Amino acid sequence: MCNGDWMSIGTETYRQILARRAREMLHRKALKRKRKNWHPRPARPLKECVRLPGSLETYSDVKLSQALTAFNQILENPKKILDFRSVGQISIPAGLILKGFFDEYEMIYHCKPLIIRPQDEKIRAVLKYLQLASCDVNCEQGPDIVCWNLFEWDQQQPSSAEEDIPILLVNDSIPDCLRDVTLRHLDQTQVASAVAEALFNCREHAYQGPKANVRFQKWYLGFGTFPHTSHETVTFCIYDKGQGFRSSLQSKQRKIDTLIDAFSTDAALLEFAAKGLTGVREGGEKGRGKGLRTTADRVSQANGYFLILSDKGLYVESSSEGNPVGTKESRIANLQGSLIVFSFPVSYSNTGMSNDRKRE
């Protein structure tokens, strides 16, 4: 080794010693200042998680109440995180409510809500199919997911498609949904008429009165079948976050206002609405039709199943041999707007799919 190399190594080592001593001196000075004026550093606040129940469904009053409470908390505080880890089942009616929540949040805050992704792969597929989250799963592996048809409309952005709802249902959507099945008591035109009546009823009444000027005015339609062993039916779900049945009926100047006011529960009012209202509107103008009675009559004719959920009320009407039997129930869950679910029995011509409302 030459002297030049030795001098370079020695000089570098000396520089390292000086740098280490300088760092130690700075550290001692900083430690002295810290001991003199020491204050505990406040802990960094953790983002609060709002956990969803293990099953998102509408038939369980408690679980629906928990889900609706979680959605409202996230809408009020966008810093909170929606926790999907425990969710193992999402019914189609609850899926429409979930999609409405995501759409309203995105409209308000211009981004999707913060979520903790579900552990269940099938639930991740449901979120992907509903376009709520980008999950690395294949929806095609779940035939009970991709068989559902989903549509949405915005009251504030009317389009010609709304006027063509019956044509859309008769010529495209319903035949595609029922390509492997045969309706037992109705033809496809009658089914489309029942669905269109419920949709037009939603469009005319949901976002009126106290909800006339709200920013979020969407309504949704979901229908389809899925593989199961019993209760072969095709099911339709219609959801809006409008004013609800009580406010809608009370906001109109009808001859039966005093009768409406007499109902003490939302469930009793839903039963009354399901019977059909043809009252006179403000100015003496008659309503367009019999409301949901047309839909309920079609369901009864086909020995089907009919459900209305709004505010804190639930009304269910099931038919056997064309004789409808209705039951009503007051609930804890307070659903803003309304959810209408009805199903028709079908027969399968090929290896098809079916739907059981108990499993949703």
C-alpha positions as CSV (number, residue, x, y, z in Angstrom):
1,M,0.0,0.0,0.0
2,C,1.4,3.4,-0.9
3,N,1.5,6.4,1.3
4,G,-1.2,8.1,-0.7
5,D,-3.7,5.3,-0.1
6,W,-2.8,5.3,3.6
7,M,-3.2,9.0,4.0
8,S,-6.7,8.8,2.3
9,I,-7.9,6.1,4.6
10,G,-6.6,7.9,7.7
11,T,-8.1,11.2,6.6
12,E,-11.5,9.5,6.0
13,T,-11.5,7.9,9.4
14,Y,-10.7,11.2,11.2
15,R,-13.6,12.8,9.4
16,Q,-15.9,10.1,10.5
17,I,-14.8,10.6,14.1
18,L,-15.5,14.4,13.9
19,A,-19.0,13.7,12.4
20,R,-19.9,11.2,15.1
21,R,-18.8,13.7,17.9
22,A,-20.9,16.5,16.2
23,R,-23.9,14.2,16.2
24,E,-23.5,13.3,19.8
25,M,-23.2,16.9,20.8
26,L,-26.3,17.8,19.0
27,H,-28.1,14.9,20.5
28,R,-27.1,16.0,24.1
29,K,-28.3,19.5,23.4
30,A,-31.6,18.3,22.1
31,L,-32.0,15.9,25.0
32,K,-31.4,18.8,27.4
33,R,-34.0,21.0,25.7
34,K,-36.5,18.1,25.7
35,R,-36.1,17.5,29.5
36,K,-36.5,21.2,30.2
37,N,-39.7,21.8,28.2
38,W,-41.1,18.3,27.9
39,H,-44.8,17.9,27.1
40,P,-46.5,14.6,26.2
41,R,-47.3,14.5,22.5
42,P,-51.0,13.9,21.8
43,A,-51.8,10.6,20.3
44,R,-52.7,10.6,16.6
45,P,-56.4,10.0,16.4
46,L,-57.3,6.8,14.7
47,K,-60.1,6.7,12.1
48,E,-63.2,5.2,13.6
49,C,-64.6,2.1,12.0
50,V,-68.3,1.5,11.7
51,R,-68.9,-2.3,11.5
52,L,-71.7,-3.7,9.4
53,P,-73.7,-6.8,10.6
54,G,-72.9,-10.2,9.4
55,S,-75.9,-10.2,7.0
56,L,-77.3,-7.3,5.1
57,E,-80.9,-8.1,4.6
58,T,-84.3,-6.4,4.8
59,Y,-86.3,-9.2,6.5
60,S,-84.4,-8.9,9.7
61,D,-85.5,-5.8,11.5
62,V,-82.4,-5.7,13.8
63,K,-79.8,-6.2,11.0
64,L,-81.5,-3.7,8.7
65,S,-81.5,-1.2,11.6
66,Q,-77.8,-1.7,12.2
67,A,-77.0,-1.3,8.5
68,L,-79.1,1.9,8.1
69,T,-77.5,3.4,11.3
70,A,-74.0,2.6,9.9
71,F,-74.8,4.3,6.6
72,N,-76.1,7.4,8.3
73,Q,-73.0,7.7,10.4
74,I,-70.8,7.5,7.4
75,L,-72.8,10.1,5.5
76,E,-72.6,12.5,8.5
77,N,-68.8,11.9,9.1
78,P,-66.9,11.0,5.9
79,K,-63.7,10.3,8.0
80,K,-65.3,7.2,9.4
81,I,-64.6,3.8,7.7
82,L,-67.3,1.3,6.8
83,D,-66.2,-2.1,7.9
84,F,-67.3,-5.0,5.7
85,R,-65.2,-7.7,7.3
86,S,-68.0,-9.4,9.1
87,V,-70.5,-9.4,6.2
88,G,-71.2,-12.8,4.8
89,Q,-74.5,-12.3,3.0
90,I,-76.1,-9.4,1.0
91,S,-79.6,-9.8,-0.3
92,I,-80.7,-8.1,-3.5
93,P,-83.1,-5.7,-1.7
94,A,-80.3,-4.8,0.7
95,G,-77.9,-4.5,-2.2
96,L,-80.1,-1.8,-3.8
97,I,-80.1,0.1,-0.5
98,L,-76.3,-0.3,-0.3
99,K,-75.9,1.0,-3.8
100,G,-78.1,4.0,-3.0
101,F,-75.9,4.8,0.0
102,F,-72.7,4.6,-2.1
103,D,-74.3,6.8,-4.9
104,E,-75.5,9.4,-2.4
105,Y,-72.1,9.5,-0.6
106,E,-70.3,10.0,-4.0
107,M,-72.6,12.7,-5.0
108,I,-72.0,14.6,-1.7
109,Y,-68.3,14.1,-1.3
110,H,-67.2,13.4,-4.9
111,C,-65.5,10.1,-3.9
112,K,-66.4,6.7,-2.7
113,P,-66.6,6.0,1.0
114,L,-63.6,4.6,2.9
115,I,-64.2,0.8,3.4
116,I,-62.5,-2.2,4.9
117,R,-63.0,-4.9,2.3
118,P,-65.0,-8.0,3.2
119,Q,-63.1,-11.2,3.9
120,D,-65.7,-13.3,2.1
121,E,-64.8,-13.6,-1.6
122,K,-68.4,-13.8,-2.7
123,I,-69.2,-10.5,-0.9
124,R,-66.3,-8.9,-2.7
125,A,-67.8,-10.2,-6.0
126,V,-71.1,-8.6,-5.0
127,L,-69.5,-5.2,-4.4
128,K,-67.7,-5.5,-7.7
129,Y,-70.9,-6.4,-9.6
130,L,-72.7,-3.4,-8.0
131,Q,-69.7,-1.3,-9.0
132,L,-69.1,-0.2,-5.4
133,A,-65.5,-1.4,-5.1
134,S,-62.8,-2.7,-7.4
135,C,-62.1,-6.2,-6.0
136,D,-59.8,-8.8,-7.6
137,V,-62.5,-11.4,-8.0
138,N,-64.4,-13.0,-10.9
139,C,-68.1,-12.2,-10.7
140,E,-68.9,-14.9,-13.4
141,Q,-68.1,-17.6,-10.8
142,G,-71.2,-16.5,-8.9
143,P,-74.3,-17.3,-11.1
144,D,-76.5,-16.1,-8.3
145,I,-74.9,-12.6,-8.8
146,V,-74.6,-12.1,-12.5
147,C,-78.2,-13.3,-13.1
148,W,-79.5,-10.1,-11.6
149,N,-80.4,-7.1,-13.8
150,L,-79.9,-3.7,-12.3
151,F,-81.2,-0.3,-13.5
152,E,-81.2,3.2,-12.1
153,W,-82.8,6.5,-12.9
154,D,-82.2,10.0,-11.7
155,Q,-85.2,12.2,-11.1
156,Q,-83.2,15.3,-11.7
157,Q,-81.9,14.1,-15.1
158,P,-85.0,12.8,-16.8
159,S,-84.5,11.0,-20.1
160,S,-86.6,9.4,-22.8
161,A,-85.7,6.0,-21.3
162,E,-88.1,6.6,-18.4
163,E,-91.0,6.9,-20.8
164,D,-89.9,3.7,-22.5
165,I,-89.9,1.6,-19.4
166,P,-92.7,-0.7,-20.5
167,I,-91.0,-1.2,-23.9
168,L,-87.7,-1.8,-22.2
169,L,-89.2,-4.4,-19.9
170,V,-91.4,-6.2,-22.5
171,N,-88.9,-6.3,-25.4
172,D,-85.5,-6.7,-23.7
173,S,-85.1,-7.1,-19.9
174,I,-87.8,-9.5,-18.9
175,P,-87.4,-11.9,-21.8
176,D,-83.7,-12.0,-21.2
177,C,-84.3,-12.7,-17.5
178,L,-87.0,-15.4,-18.2
179,R,-85.3,-17.1,-21.1
180,D,-85.0,-20.4,-19.2
181,V,-88.3,-20.2,-17.3
182,T,-92.1,-20.2,-17.9
183,L,-94.5,-18.1,-15.9
184,R,-97.2,-20.2,-14.4
185,H,-100.2,-17.9,-14.3
186,L,-99.1,-14.7,-16.2
187,D,-97.5,-13.8,-19.5
188,Q,-94.5,-11.5,-19.8
189,T,-96.7,-8.5,-20.8
190,Q,-98.7,-8.7,-17.6
191,V,-95.5,-9.0,-15.6
192,A,-94.1,-5.9,-17.3
193,S,-97.3,-4.0,-16.7
194,A,-97.1,-4.8,-12.9
195,V,-93.4,-3.7,-12.8
196,A,-94.0,-0.6,-14.8
197,E,-96.9,0.4,-12.6
198,A,-94.7,0.2,-9.5
199,L,-91.9,2.1,-11.2
200,F,-94.2,4.9,-12.4
201,N,-95.7,5.1,-8.9
202,C,-92.2,5.6,-7.5
203,R,-91.3,8.2,-10.1
204,E,-94.5,10.2,-9.5
205,H,-94.5,10.3,-5.7
206,A,-91.0,9.5,-4.2
207,Y,-89.3,12.9,-4.7
208,Q,-92.2,15.3,-4.1
209,G,-93.1,17.3,-1.0
210,P,-90.3,17.6,1.5
211,K,-88.0,15.7,-0.9
212,A,-88.7,17.8,-4.0
213,N,-85.5,19.9,-3.6
214,V,-83.0,17.3,-2.3
215,R,-79.9,16.7,-4.4
216,F,-80.1,12.9,-4.4
217,Q,-83.1,11.7,-6.3
218,K,-82.3,8.3,-7.7
219,W,-84.5,5.2,-7.9
220,Y,-83.5,1.7,-8.6
221,L,-84.8,-1.5,-10.1
222,G,-83.3,-5.0,-9.6
223,F,-84.8,-8.2,-10.8
224,G,-83.7,-11.8,-11.5
225,T,-83.5,-15.3,-10.3
226,F,-80.7,-17.3,-8.6
227,P,-80.0,-21.0,-8.1
228,H,-81.8,-22.7,-5.2
229,T,-83.7,-25.9,-4.6
230,S,-87.2,-24.6,-3.8
231,H,-89.5,-21.7,-4.2
232,E,-88.9,-21.2,-7.9
233,T,-89.7,-17.5,-8.5
234,V,-88.6,-14.5,-10.3
235,T,-88.2,-11.5,-8.0
236,F,-88.4,-7.7,-8.6
237,C,-87.1,-5.0,-6.2
238,I,-87.7,-1.3,-6.5
239,Y,-86.0,1.2,-4.1
240,D,-86.0,4.9,-3.7
241,K,-84.9,7.3,-0.9
242,G,-87.8,9.6,-1.3
243,Q,-90.3,10.9,1.2
244,G,-91.9,7.6,2.0
245,F,-95.5,6.5,2.0
246,R,-96.8,8.4,4.9
247,S,-95.5,11.8,3.8
248,S,-96.5,11.1,0.2
249,L,-100.1,10.4,1.2
250,Q,-100.4,13.2,3.6
251,S,-98.9,15.8,1.3
252,K,-101.8,15.4,-1.2
253,Q,-105.1,17.1,-0.7
254,R,-107.4,14.1,-0.8
255,K,-110.8,13.4,0.4
256,I,-109.4,10.7,2.6
257,D,-106.9,12.8,4.5
258,T,-108.7,12.3,7.8
259,L,-108.6,8.6,7.3
260,I,-104.9,8.7,6.6
261,D,-104.3,10.7,9.8
262,A,-106.2,8.1,11.8
263,F,-103.5,5.4,11.2
264,S,-101.2,5.5,14.2
265,T,-98.5,3.2,12.7
266,D,-96.6,3.1,9.4
267,A,-97.4,-0.5,9.0
268,A,-101.2,0.1,9.0
269,L,-100.7,2.9,6.5
270,L,-98.8,0.6,4.2
271,E,-101.6,-1.9,4.3
272,F,-104.0,0.9,3.4
273,A,-101.8,2.0,0.5
274,A,-101.5,-1.6,-0.8
275,K,-105.3,-1.7,-1.2
276,G,-105.0,1.0,-3.8
277,L,-105.8,4.8,-3.6
278,T,-107.7,6.6,-6.3
279,G,-108.2,9.8,-4.3
280,V,-108.4,13.3,-5.8
281,R,-105.3,15.3,-6.0
282,E,-105.0,19.0,-5.4
283,G,-107.2,20.9,-7.9
284,G,-109.6,18.0,-8.3
285,E,-107.3,16.1,-10.7
286,K,-107.7,12.4,-10.5
287,G,-104.7,10.1,-10.0
288,R,-103.2,8.3,-13.0
289,G,-104.2,4.8,-11.7
290,K,-104.8,2.6,-8.7
291,G,-101.3,2.9,-7.4
292,L,-99.7,-0.3,-6.2
293,R,-103.0,-2.2,-6.3
294,T,-102.4,-3.1,-9.9
295,T,-99.1,-4.7,-9.0
296,A,-100.5,-6.4,-6.0
297,D,-103.4,-7.8,-8.1
298,R,-101.0,-9.2,-10.6
299,V,-99.0,-10.9,-7.8
300,S,-102.2,-12.3,-6.2
301,Q,-103.3,-13.6,-9.6
302,A,-100.0,-15.5,-9.9
303,N,-100.0,-16.7,-6.3
304,G,-97.0,-14.6,-5.7
305,Y,-95.5,-12.6,-2.9
306,F,-95.7,-8.8,-2.3
307,L,-93.8,-6.6,0.2
308,I,-93.7,-2.9,1.0
309,L,-91.1,-1.5,3.4
310,S,-91.2,2.2,4.3
311,D,-90.4,4.4,7.3
312,K,-91.0,2.1,10.3
313,G,-93.6,-0.1,8.7
314,L,-93.7,-3.4,6.8
315,Y,-96.6,-4.9,4.9
316,V,-96.4,-8.4,3.3
317,E,-99.1,-10.0,1.2
318,S,-98.8,-13.6,0.0
319,S,-101.4,-15.4,-2.1
320,S,-102.6,-19.0,-2.4
321,E,-105.1,-19.9,-5.1
322,G,-105.6,-16.2,-5.8
323,N,-106.6,-15.4,-2.2
324,P,-104.2,-12.7,-0.8
325,V,-103.4,-12.8,2.9
326,G,-101.7,-9.7,4.3
327,T,-99.7,-9.1,7.4
328,K,-98.3,-5.9,8.8
329,E,-95.5,-5.3,11.3
330,S,-94.1,-2.2,13.0
331,R,-90.3,-2.1,13.0
332,I,-87.3,-0.6,14.7
333,A,-85.5,0.1,11.4
334,N,-86.5,3.5,9.9
335,L,-86.1,3.2,6.1
336,Q,-86.1,6.6,4.4
337,G,-88.1,6.2,1.2
338,S,-89.6,2.9,0.2
339,L,-88.7,-0.6,-0.9
340,I,-91.1,-2.7,-2.9
341,V,-90.4,-6.4,-3.5
342,F,-92.6,-8.8,-5.3
343,S,-92.1,-12.2,-6.9
344,F,-93.9,-14.6,-9.3
345,P,-93.7,-18.4,-9.4
346,V,-92.1,-19.9,-12.5
347,S,-91.4,-23.3,-14.0
348,Y,-88.0,-24.1,-15.5
349,S,-87.8,-25.4,-19.0
350,N,-84.0,-26.0,-18.8
351,T,-81.4,-26.2,-16.1
352,G,-82.4,-22.7,-14.8
353,M,-82.2,-20.7,-11.7
354,S,-84.6,-20.0,-8.9
355,N,-85.1,-17.6,-6.0
356,D,-86.1,-18.2,-2.4
357,R,-87.0,-15.1,-0.5
358,K,-86.0,-16.6,2.8
359,R,-82.5,-16.8,1.6
360,E,-82.8,-13.6,-0.4
